[in-house]
């Protein structure tokens, strides 16, 4: 992928004063602020809401600072290269479209934060709510400001996740959980499709920066990948914006608290799909595919959503379907691909956000006050809640498209655009359906208005409603004022803004001319509007019989279909999983081996392996003997593996042969390491075998053994062939070995290149490795502690030995020999450590040698005796090792060198002559200590399991000690 | 017979033995198998530096036209050997604690009914 990407030639704008920085800040503020509510909620609900509001408001102000420049037609950019080879940069830009959505998200966000403070009850965890809300806000701002489409995708997924948390906020309600799951499933699936589509788009264009990509209309539309990319992107947009046939999740998401519905499901998240279509409009629109798919999906959604909306009895359900319908309207306008339609779409996004958010909030107030949102149980509320009523009337009439409110203006523009739209040869279908959609819209709007607010006051409300406090109606009231103002003074207020927004939707340097006015003269749209209003009212007059028909008519229930699809998919994936993962771990391993063998075989037969360019080394008799020993030993282990002790002993032979081979093949360091590790490993396995059964029972039949044999043989053959070919081929690229050989002495001050690589060139690797080794030892220690703290301890204490125990557990000969050897072995260890820099040796090997020497004391003289004389806890040894290595590395900072750069010098210390001292030796000391500590802690932990009931701590290192007997005798004689 | 052939076939045999043992049904053979695989992988990584006899990467300033084998794979394998000890130890400890607390050392997960019977 990277190869096809052109390096980004766009001049990255340097940071110029505060203006450029603030784009990052705007996107980051909500995320940073998300930490606050959880802290502030302890200081009270008002403080919590205030701080959340401050965060949102500061981001809004930061955004609006840019507004004048954007409205002048400038585009503000901010970019930092992140992973340029992958095309992933942290780049943001702000144009008209971004400003529109950013203002909606942050502005309505502020209002929602205020509203939610009074909406949420005392029992609701407010900190959580505001944290989720800010996370969501940040993700949305990220989407609309992103310049890089990969980053946009990340924010896109974040909105799905944070909206999941918000919809399921009342997680004690099953509807909340189900609604949240459904929303996540649908939008998440769409998100996956979108990723595919966007990556295709990026691959076609050769850039992932929107500002560059949007200039490439011709390249993109002529590409064979255009249609698949379009389909995938639209799938993402339609699922997010609840377009038919994915409209069903939005009404289910109404189980969320009303502030969430007002925010996510009217003003912001569901518009993310529209945003995406508008954003990619310059390169994706105008083709037949775009026109047909987008227009039809929008048209169907608009009509269907409005139709279902009429018959909803839940206030929020009605508003949800109305939202679906209005989203369809905007989608359809984008589908038309004309300038006038794009202007209409831009304008309607503003208008819909104002009236619908306001309506959701008034619905929430009704619910809050009357304790029901069922329209059938409401009515007559206008006398009881006059303020809420006034707000609701304004917003509802705007939704119905009644002058002089703002909804009327954009609806007229929609009808006007529809009147000129042709569906293929057909000129009447779109105008008719658009009128019908508007008609339904009038019907549900007036149903909401009349059935909720008008009619007689009832005496059976679940709770006697009255107007709420100012804090709760302030937000919808402000929006209602906007509805009126935009309606009356559209051109001076938003005319220019709509022009800029439409220009950035259209792209390609378009300069649309916008003239917003209530009166456009007698146009087709006006007739259509008239028909819609009259028809809608007529429909509402016949509501009762129509509703009865609706109730009896067969309607597919989306939830049932959705559940059925989910059930089928789950069954298939379960079946597949059960087939591969049936709990038999050996089966997973077999599948893994077979699969890797097949993949490797495919690769193997794809290359010409006959060109073996290196001359083989002729083998003498010794290598052949060693080879023979190894093959026979391996065969013996396989044949006799059921006899565990025997298998272990033979394993030791293999280790020795491998070690000798390393020595023969010019790797003395490896030989030493392998040999000492071999000793430790065998001791470890022997210790463990103490607790495990001695024999492996026969369980697999011959068929299974043949199967495993075939798998093992096949993979073994492949590996052998691979190794053979590698060894006899020359390096494809020049080896970096030359560099190490040339610089080992000059740069690292050592002649043993392997050791210099370990402590210097690749010191950071080694540092990581000793840390890992230390962690492994600590894990073992931890598991042992866990075992000894559980009921297993009882089992261990009551354990019966497999064999009769020798009377002489600590034989004198061994005790004496190991004790004599200890100082010699330690001396050898120090010697190996000191010579390591210039000759085979070093910290790893020295550590292993010393560990073995100490280990022998445990084995010979007993755990208790040895442990009492061991004054340094092994945990501390590991820690000291890692820290010494680390501090040595940090020391390089004082030399103004990078971490772990080593320094060395030669010193004259009389009478010993010239000495070399390198800082790498400090590092190697760390390696040494870490290895000793890790090996010893591991073995010590295992030994601690060995206690049995009745074991006495060993009083003496030797069970039979002639000298002690002599002393005791003399003591006894003295007494007598 | 070339040394390359001997080493390659040894790697193959170690791998095959390792895989066969890993596919057994009890923990101990599996641990033996991982040890075999460690040998095989370590030797294989080592061979990527190509084979050389009598050319250890220890600089000799007195030699004329000295030949050294590739030191880098050796350094990588050296730490790999030590780390594989750590890994063997951890796996062994897990196997051991599973045996001690579970009462058996079977690799495959047991059916619910079977373990209930045991309980």
Interface residues (C-beta under 8 A of the other chain):
Chain A: X583 X584 X585 X586 X587 X589 X590 X593 X614 X616 X617 X618 X619 X623 X624 X627 X630 X631 X634 X635 X637 X638 X641 X644 X647 X648 X651 X654 X655 X658 X661 X662 X664 X665 X666 X667 X668 X669 X670 X673 X674 X677 X680 X681 X684 X685 X688 X689 X691 X692 X693 X696 X697 X699 X700 X708 X709 X711 X712 X713 X715 X716 X717 X719 X720 X721 X722 X723 X724 X726 X727 X728 X731 X735 X736 X737 X740 X741 X744 X745 X751 X752 X753 X754 X757 X758 X762 X765 X766 X769 X772 X773 X776 X777 X779 X780 X783 X784 X786 X787 X790 X792 X795 X796 X838 X839 X840 X844 X848 X931 X934 X935 X938 X941 X942 X945
Chain B: X1 X2 X3 X4 X5 X6 X7 X8 X9 X10 X11 X12 X13 X14 X15 X16 X17 X18 X19 X20 X21 X22 X23 X24 X25 X26 X27 X28 X29 X31 X32 X35 X36 X39 X40 X42 X43 X44 X46 X47 X48 X49 X50 X51 X52 X53 X54 X55 X56 X57 X58 X59 X60 X61 X68 X69 X70 X71 X72 X74 X75 X77 X78 X79 X81 X82 X83 X84 X85 X86 X87 X88 X89 X90 X92 X93 X94 X95 X96 X97 X99 X100 X101 X105 X107 X108 X109 X110 X111
